Amino acid sequence: MSSIKEIQESIVEDFAILDGDMEMTNFYMMELGQKLPEMPDVLKTDENIVKGCQSKVWLTARLENDRVEFQADSNTAIT
C-alpha cells in the first residue's frame, strides 16, 4: 500500500501535467468523480446537505480503520 506522501505526490504530478489549464482540470476532475462509487440515496438527506451551494451537494464522513472516509454526491457533474 502506498503511503499518504506517495499518493499526494502522484496527485500533484497528475495535475501538474495539466499545466493550469482550467478546462482540462475541470474535465479531469469530472472524470475522476465518475470513477467513484455512487452515494446511496439513503444518505442524501437534509442532514447531509452542504448549505450555501447553488447545486445540491451531500457529504458524509465516517471513521473506518483509523481513516476518515468521505462520501459525496451532487446533482451537477462539475460539483
N, C-alpha and C positions, 0 to 999 in steps of 0.2 A: 504494500500500500504506500502511496506517495505521501510525503509529509505536507503539511499546510504550506510551508515555504515553497516546495516544489510545485504544488498546484497553483499557488499565487504567481509564481514566475511564468508558468505555462500560460495562464490567462493574460498576463501582461504582454507576453510575446505575441499571442494571438491578436490582441487589439493593436499592438504596435505595427503589425503588418498593414493595418487599415490606414495608417498614417493620418489620423484625424479626419478622414472622410466621413462626415456625419451620415450621409445617405447609406453608405456601406455599413457603417457601425450600427445604424438602426436595423438594417436588413439582417445583419449577423445576429443581433440581439433577438430579433423575432424568430430567426432560425433556431437558435439555442432554446428559446422558450417552447417551440413546438416539439422538442425532443423530451421535455419534462413530462412526468405522469400527470394526468388530469386531476384536478382537485375534486373530490366527491361533492355532489350537490348538497349533501347533508351539512357540510362545513360552510356553505355560502349563506351565512346568517347575518342579521343586523349587528350582532355582537362582533363579528369578524370583518366587518366592512371598514375600509380605510376612509375616514371622513375627510372632506375637503378636496377630494379628487373629482374632476369632471366626469371621469369614467367610473363605473362600478368596479371596485377593487376589493378583493377579500384576501386576508392574510392571517395565517395561524403559525404558531411556533410551539414546538414541544421538545423536551429533553429526551434524547434517545442514546443510550450508551455513552454518556458524558459529552454528547454533541447536541447542539441546538439545531433542529431541523425545521426549516421554514417551508410552508406550502402556501401558494398564492394562485390567484386567477383573476381575470378581468374580462369585461365584455368587449374589450378592444385589443387588437393584436399588438400594438405598439406598447401598451402599458404592461 
